[in-house]
């Protein structure tokens, strides 16, 4: 408990952009998020007042960090399961728990559990040998998808292969793998729900996510032309999963919309890229909602703040040209309504360095504005 404010202290393991934006939300709740950062120049470490430098793989550092927190949560899924269980055994209040977080850490265990729950998932199988892959390909047809069971993100750890020969290098790498059928999809959707220890749940509107090279580049809220019954089905599915898996905090459920219905792709148990639009676009941002949930506060209103919201990721562009400061100057002069969030990262080509959100009534106009702003911040020119 913070002796100055009398408010509980939330600690977040990891200091990337999610922790940075959670810190911003914490300020309005009278807090300064306590952050465990790997490096002093991590995005959240640059802005938070209470920072400990240490590795998320170091149990001693985690224990020291947790001593000054009333509740501990995460901005990524990479803390070892055994360390989370050790903290819980020490009496640390930690959300999500290891029992829940494992389904976001391990794709095989996630697929096993979702299958047990009867959730819609692609046909899949664990892969231990080329023979396993050959047999699975014979059942489902080629091409198919290989996924690393642990550690993949933003398209990393995912391979679409059309033959055993094409998969040979991945199979020989020693990576624990699962294989999934290549789903015929209309588009990708996502829905976020928050759940508190009390058991209260709150669902955000279903959004469409647009991917390019395995990276989410655009989010459309609400998902355009999504039938109401399908939107309700997606929200109910996410709520049911949050309850069944005993998730406390945010749960993001990535979905495929297919001709046969919804299929669960991935789970994340933290604030998520598909929810960045909520900072301006919802009555309660995903970051504030995550804090409310782990603190067991009543959850906030998830309604849209405008009829349509579009968020576009800003990726690092080629070196040289205008400084980011100059680009911001020109962008704000041209589009005063564009809301820019930069993450305090060094720019590298293709790296997510921020996002832009615009609100209004017309979807296509907003998509053009968001894309133009993101391109300008990346390239320093109009597309």
N, C-alpha and C positions, 0 to 999 in steps of 0.2 A: 504494500500500500504506500502510495506517495504521501509522505508526511506533510508536504506543503498543501496539497489539494484534497487529501482524503479520498482520492480515487484509486482504483486498482491499476496496477501496472501490467500492460500487455507486452510480452516479448515476442519478437518475430525472428526466427532463425532464417538467415539469408537476407541480403541487403541489395537486391536488384530493384528493377523498376516497380515490382509489385509491392515490396516493402516501402519504397519511396512514396508511392501513391497512398498506401495504407497510413503512413505517417501523416500525410496531408489531411486525411480523414480524421485521424486521431486528434489533431489539434482542435477541431470543432467540438470534440467530446471532452476537452479539458486535459488532454494527454499529450505527451511526447513519446512516441513508440520507442521501446527499448529494442535495439537491433544487434544481432550477432552477425558481424560482417567479416568476410574473408580478407578484405583489403580496405585500407582507409579511404580509397577513392571509389569504392562501390557506390552506386547511385543513392541508396538510402543513407549511407554513412556520411555523405556530403551534406545532408540536411538535418538529420536527427541529432538531438542533443545528447542522447544516452546510447553510446555505441561501445560494444566490446569487440575487439579484434580476435578472431579465432576461427578454426575450421569446424564445419558441421559434422565432420567425421571424427572429431576429438571429443570423447566422452567427458574428459575432465573440463574442457572448455564449456561444453554444454551444461555441465553441472554448476559451474561457477556462474554462468549466465542466468540459469534458471533460478538461482537463489534470490535474485533481486526482482523476480517477476511473480505476479499473482496467477497468471495464465500464460502459457507458451503456445505459439502457433508457428506456421511455416510460410515462406514465400516460394518454396519448391519442395519436390518430393524426395530429395536425395539423402536425407538423414537416415543412417542405417536403422533398420527396424529394431535391432537389439539395443541400440542407444535410446530409442524412444521408450522401449519397455523398461530400461534401467531407470530413466527419469521418472516414469510412472511409479515404479517400485519405491523410488525415493519420496513419493508423495507429491510430485509436481503435477499440477493440473495442466493437461496438455491436450490440445484439440487441433486436428482430429487425432484420435487415438491410433496406436499402432495397428489395432485390429481393423480399423477402417482404412487407414492410409495405405496399407499393404495392397489394396485393390487398385490404387492409383500408381503404386510403385512397380507392380509385377503384372504384366499383361496376361500371363498364363493363369495366375490366380484370379485375376479379374474376370477372364472369360469363363473359368470354372464356376465362379460364384454366380455370375449373371445367368449362366446356363441352369444352375440349380434353382435360381429364383424364377425361371421361366421368362426372363427378359428377352426381347428380340435381339439376336446377335448373328453375325455371319457364321456360316459353317467354318469350323476351325479345328486344328489339331496341334498338339505339341510335336516338334520335329527333333528327333535325336539322330537321324541318319538319312542319307540319300534315299534309302528304300522307303522311309516314312513319307518323304516328299513325293516320290514317284506314285505311291499308293494314293495319296491325297489328291494329286493332280488327276489321276485316273477317275476319281469319284466326282470331282468338282469341275474339271476342265482347266485348261491353261488359257491365259495367264492367271497367276494367283499372287497373293501378297505374302511376303515373309516379313516378320517383325521381330526385332530384338525383344526378349521378354522384359528386360529392364533397361532403363536409361535413355530411351529414344525420345526426341522432341523435335518440333519444327521440321518434320520430314526426315530427320536423322534416325537411323535404325529401322527404316522401312524400305523395302525393295519390292518392286513389281517385276516378276520373272516369268518368262514364257516357256522355259524349258529347264530340265535338270542341269544342262550345261551352263545356262545363264546364272544358275544359283550356286555353282560349284565354289566360287570364291567365298561367298557368305557361309556356306555349309562348312568350309574348311577353316573358318576363322575361330572356331571354338565358342562362338556366341550362342547363348541359350535362345532358341527360336520357337516361335509358333508360326503356323501357316494359316491363312484365311482365304476364303473365296474372294475373288475380285467382284465386289458388289456393283450391280448396275444401278446407278443413282441418278436422280433428277437434280439434286443439289445437296449441300451440307447445311445442317441446322445446328443450333446449340440452345440449350436452356439451362439457366442457373437457378438454383434454389438455395436458400439458407435454412439452417436448422439449429435450434438452440438446445442446450442440455434439458430444458424444460419440455422440449418436444414441439415447440412452435415452429411452423414452417412458413416460408414465403417464397413464391415463385415469380421470377421476372418474365416478361414477354419473350416468346420464342423468337430467335433471330436467325437470319441467314448469314453464313460465313462463306467468304469467297477465298479460295486458296490459289496460290501460284507457286510452283516449285516447292510444294510442301509447307509453305508459309502462309498464314492467314493475312491477307492484305486488306480486306474490307469486311465490315460488319453492317448489316442492314436491319434496323429495328423499327417496327416488328417485321418478321419475315414476310416479304411481299406475297400477296395472293395465297397465303396459307389458309386453308379452310379452318373455320373455328373449331370444328370437332377434332381435327388433327392437332391443332395448337393445344387444346385442352388435354388430349391424349399424351402429348409430349411433356407437358407440365406435370401431369399425374404420374407419368413414368418416372420423372426425376424425383418427385416427392417420395414415391414408393421406394426408390433406390436409396435415397438419403436416409429414410427410416429403417429399411432392412439392413443397411450397412452401418447404421448407427453413426452417421456423419454428424459432427458438430462443426459449424462454420459453413463455408460455401461449398457447394458441389456443382461443378460444371459438367454437363452431360453433352458430349458431342454426338450428333446423330446423322445418319444418312436418311434422306427421304428417297424411297425407292418406289417403283410401280406397285409393289406389294405392301407398302407401309413403311413404318419407321424401323430403323436398325441402329443399335447402339454401337458407336465406333470407339470412343475413349471416355475416360473419367478423369477429372482433376478435382482435388479437394483443397481449394484455395481460390483467391481471386484469379481471374482467367482473362486471357486476351479477348475472348468473345464478349466480355462484359465491360471493357473500358468505356464504351459509349454511355454507361450509366452515370458517369461523373456529372455530365451536364444533362443527359437525356432521360434520367429517371429521378423520381422524387427522393430516392435514397440510393447513393452510389453503392456498387458492390463492395467497395473498400470499407465504408462505414458499416454496411450490413454484416460483413465478416467480423468486424470488431464487436458489434452488438451481439452477434450470435455467440462468440466465444466468451463474452462477458455475461451471457445469459440475460441481457437486456431484452425488452420487447422489440420485435423486429420492425423495420421501417417500411414505409409505403413503397411499393415497387412499380407504381404506375408511370407511364411515359410522361415526360414533361412537354412533349410536342407530338404532333401526329406522326412524324417520321424523323428518325435519327440515323445518320450515317457516320461511321467512324472508319478512317483509313490509316493504316500503319505507315509510318515514315521509316524508310530504309536508308542505310548509308549509301551514298553515291560515290562516284569517282573522286579522287583527290584533286585539289585545286579549285579555281573559280572563286565565287563569292564566299565569304565566311557565313556561318549559320546565322550570325547576328544580322548581317546584311539581308539575308534571305527572309528572316523574320520581319524585318522592317518593311520590305516590299510586299510581303504577303499580307500583313496587317493593313497596309495602305490600300490594297486592292480588295480585301475581303475582311472587313472589321468583325464580322460575325463568326469567323473561323476560330475555334478554340484549339490551341496547340498545347500539347504536353510533351516536353522533352525529358529524357530519362537520365541525363547527366553522364552519358556514355561517350567514350571515344568513338569516333566514326570509323567504321570499316565498311567496304562495299557489301551490301546485302544484309547488314546487321540492323535489327530493329533498334532505332534510336528514339522513337517517339510515336505519337499518333495525333491525328487531327479529327475533331468532331464538329459536325454542322447539324443544325436543327431547322425544321420547317415543315412545309406541307406537301411539296412535290418531290417524289423519290428521285426521278431522273436528274432534276436540277441539283439536288443535294449530292448525288453521286458524282456528278461532274465537278461540283465545287470541291468536294473532299479529295477526289483524285488529283485535281489541279493543284491544290494546296500541298498534298503529299509529294507530288512530282517536283514542285517548285523547291520545297525544302530539301529534296534529295539532289536535284540537278542544278538548281539555280537558274532554270529556264522554264518556259512554258512548253508543254508537250506538243 
